[in-house]
Amino acid sequence: MEQKNNLPNLIIGGVHKAGTTSLHTYLSMHPQVCGSLIKELAFLLPARYNEEVPSNDIYETHFKHFNGEKYVLETTPSYLYGGLPLINIIKERLGDDVKIIFILREPTDRFISFYRHCVTKLEIPAETTLEQFISMSHPLNSGIRQSDETDHITQGLIEGDYASFLPLWMEHFKDRLLILFFDELSNDTPGVMRKLCNWLNIDFAYYKKEDFTVENRTVDYKIAFIHKFALWVNHHSETFWRKHYKLKRFIRSLYYGMNEKKNDGGSKRDEATHTRLEKMYDASNAQLAQLLKNFPNIKLPYWLQR
């Protein structure tokens, strides 16, 4: 496959807090991949809500730096939950050769990481408890249910119900769909990247071991106003940082050294809440395990072998 225009033919479509930023960065580093300079474009997401999607001419403006690479990459973790309307717009706008990547994470760990992410990104008050965040996402006694809300916080619990969303993607993309797992990406990043490069038929030998640093790590902070300023700079300079990722990594390491609040081990996990969350996802995980057991290139993680 040879890409002849600067529209995506490779999409990382999910999920939040499962390593999508890291994967987008690693792939964008490769000379055969042109990654969008804004990681989470959400360009096609209006289709999820039956709203009009802007024209392809506007889409192309996000890939002006395209220089004949084999792949043009967009990453938007919410695409997994877009259903048939979003799948149809991908086919209509991007053709039949698009490849899709999903990274799945144990749903309870993903949800708790998402909660911490919302706190450190100042999207919810710092004093918000996990129990309160669960209620904001959906009351526990309501189980996992669909919602028309577009606010990503209210979708927090729903997003872990992977078995409700994956079948359509598997049906429509078949061998053009690759499912990865956060556990494997975290524990063996080079191995996952080698597998991914083989799937994309691009050269893994380009990478060095030091390329695989963790991106978008959720950290607690010491001084709030410094953290708020750092978030502002990061948000308003994203296209610059994606062009100069080594500089970003250097400055980020300086920031962590200055303002990261180390976990002193004093905070204990709320076992009761954690167990209740796990039980919410038991049925969905069982369905997912059955769904994936015969899917190619899949080694089920521990949380799908229970």
FENCOR-V233801 format. One record per residue. N is the residue number from 1. RES is the residue in three letters. SS is DSSP state (~ for helix, > for strand, _ for the rest). OMEGA is omega in whole degrees, 0 to 359 (999 if undefined). Layout:
# FENCOR-V233801
n = {N/N}
res = {RES/RES}
ss = {SS/SS}
omega = {OMEGA/OMEGA}
This chain:
# FENCOR-V233801
n = {1/2/3/4/5/6/7/8/9/10/11/12/13/14/15/16/17/18/19/20/21/22/23/24/25/26/27/28/29/30/31/32/33/34/35/36/37/38/39/40/41/42/43/44/45/46/47/48/49/50/51/52/53/54/55/56/57/58/59/60/61/62/63/64/65/66/67/68/69/70/71/72/73/74/75/76/77/78/79/80/81/82/83/84/85/86/87/88/89/90/91/92/93/94/95/96/97/98/99/100/101/102/103/104/105/106/107/108/109/110/111/112/113/114/115/116/117/118/119/120/121/122/123/124/125/126/127/128/129/130/131/132/133/134/135/136/137/138/139/140/141/142/143/144/145/146/147/148/149/150/151/152/153/154/155/156/157/158/159/160/161/162/163/164/165/166/167/168/169/170/171/172/173/174/175/176/177/178/179/180/181/182/183/184/185/186/187/188/189/190/191/192/193/194/195/196/197/198/199/200/201/202/203/204/205/206/207/208/209/210/211/212/213/214/215/216/217/218/219/220/221/222/223/224/225/226/227/228/229/230/231/232/233/234/235/236/237/238/239/240/241/242/243/244/245/246/247/248/249/250/251/252/253/254/255/256/257/258/259/260/261/262/263/264/265/266/267/268/269/270/271/272/273/274/275/276/277/278/279/280/281/282/283/284/285/286/287/288/289/290/291/292/293/294/295/296/297/298/299/300/301/302/303/304/305/306}
res = {MET/GLU/GLN/LYS/ASN/ASN/LEU/PRO/ASN/LEU/ILE/ILE/GLY/GLY/VAL/HIS/LYS/ALA/GLY/THR/THR/SER/LEU/HIS/THR/TYR/LEU/SER/MET/HIS/PRO/GLN/VAL/CYS/GLY/SER/LEU/ILE/LYS/GLU/LEU/ALA/PHE/LEU/LEU/PRO/ALA/ARG/TYR/ASN/GLU/GLU/VAL/PRO/SER/ASN/ASP/ILE/TYR/GLU/THR/HIS/PHE/LYS/HIS/PHE/ASN/GLY/GLU/LYS/TYR/VAL/LEU/GLU/THR/THR/PRO/SER/TYR/LEU/TYR/GLY/GLY/LEU/PRO/LEU/ILE/ASN/ILE/ILE/LYS/GLU/ARG/LEU/GLY/ASP/ASP/VAL/LYS/ILE/ILE/PHE/ILE/LEU/ARG/GLU/PRO/THR/ASP/ARG/PHE/ILE/SER/PHE/TYR/ARG/HIS/CYS/VAL/THR/LYS/LEU/GLU/ILE/PRO/ALA/GLU/THR/THR/LEU/GLU/GLN/PHE/ILE/SER/MET/SER/HIS/PRO/LEU/ASN/SER/GLY/ILE/ARG/GLN/SER/ASP/GLU/THR/ASP/HIS/ILE/THR/GLN/GLY/LEU/ILE/GLU/GLY/ASP/TYR/ALA/SER/PHE/LEU/PRO/LEU/TRP/MET/GLU/HIS/PHE/LYS/ASP/ARG/LEU/LEU/ILE/LEU/PHE/PHE/ASP/GLU/LEU/SER/ASN/ASP/THR/PRO/GLY/VAL/MET/ARG/LYS/LEU/CYS/ASN/TRP/LEU/ASN/ILE/ASP/PHE/ALA/TYR/TYR/LYS/LYS/GLU/ASP/PHE/THR/VAL/GLU/ASN/ARG/THR/VAL/ASP/TYR/LYS/ILE/ALA/PHE/ILE/HIS/LYS/PHE/ALA/LEU/TRP/VAL/ASN/HIS/HIS/SER/GLU/THR/PHE/TRP/ARG/LYS/HIS/TYR/LYS/LEU/LYS/ARG/PHE/ILE/ARG/SER/LEU/TYR/TYR/GLY/MET/ASN/GLU/LYS/LYS/ASN/ASP/GLY/GLY/SER/LYS/ARG/ASP/GLU/ALA/THR/HIS/THR/ARG/LEU/GLU/LYS/MET/TYR/ASP/ALA/SER/ASN/ALA/GLN/LEU/ALA/GLN/LEU/LEU/LYS/ASN/PHE/PRO/ASN/ILE/LYS/LEU/PRO/TYR/TRP/LEU/GLN/ARG}
ss = {_/_/_/_/_/_/_/_/_/>/>/>/>/>/_/_/_/_/_/~/~/~/~/~/~/~/~/~/~/_/_/_/>/>/>/>/>/>/>/>/_/_/_/_/~/~/~/~/~/_/_/_/_/_/_/~/~/~/~/~/~/~/~/_/_/_/_/_/_/_/>/>/>/>/>/_/~/~/~/~/~/~/~/~/~/~/~/~/~/~/~/~/~/~/_/_/_/_/>/>/>/>/>/>/_/_/~/~/~/~/~/~/~/~/~/~/~/~/~/~/_/_/_/_/_/_/_/_/_/~/~/~/~/~/~/~/~/_/_/~/~/~/_/_/_/_/_/_/_/_/_/_/_/_/_/_/_/~/~/~/_/~/~/~/_/~/~/~/~/~/~/~/~/~/~/~/>/>/>/>/>/~/~/~/~/~/~/_/~/~/~/~/~/~/~/~/~/~/~/~/_/_/_/~/~/~/_/_/~/~/~/_/_/_/_/_/_/_/_/>/>/_/_/~/~/~/~/~/~/~/~/~/~/~/~/~/_/~/~/~/~/~/~/_/~/~/~/~/~/~/~/~/~/~/~/~/~/~/~/>/>/_/_/_/_/_/_/_/_/_/~/~/~/~/~/~/~/~/~/~/~/~/~/~/~/~/~/~/~/~/~/~/_/_/_/_/_/_/_/_/_/~/~/~/_/_}
omega = {178/182/185/177/184/169/185/167/177/183/166/192/179/1/179/177/178/176/183/179/178/182/177/180/181/181/181/178/186/182/179/180/174/180/177/182/165/189/187/183/184/188/183/187/177/179/179/183/179/176/183/176/179/186/177/177/177/178/184/182/179/183/181/181/177/182/177/179/182/182/170/193/166/177/176/186/182/183/180/188/186/177/184/178/181/176/181/180/175/180/182/186/191/176/189/183/184/175/185/176/171/173/182/179/177/194/181/177/179/182/180/176/178/176/180/178/181/176/185/175/177/178/175/180/184/182/179/179/177/178/179/180/175/179/178/182/173/178/181/184/176/183/178/183/179/180/176/181/178/180/187/179/180/177/190/180/182/186/178/181/188/184/178/188/187/187/180/179/178/181/188/185/173/185/174/177/176/178/178/180/181/181/182/179/180/187/183/183/179/180/179/180/175/178/181/178/177/180/180/183/172/191/178/185/178/189/169/183/183/177/191/173/181/178/175/179/178/181/172/185/179/188/190/186/176/179/180/178/179/177/180/180/181/182/186/181/188/182/177/183/181/174/185/187/179/177/179/181/180/181/179/179/176/179/179/180/183/193/178/176/183/176/183/180/183/182/182/178/176/186/182/180/180/180/179/177/179/181/178/185/184/184/180/179/178/177/181/179/178/182/188/190/179/180/185/174/182/167/187/177/185/186/174/179/182/999}
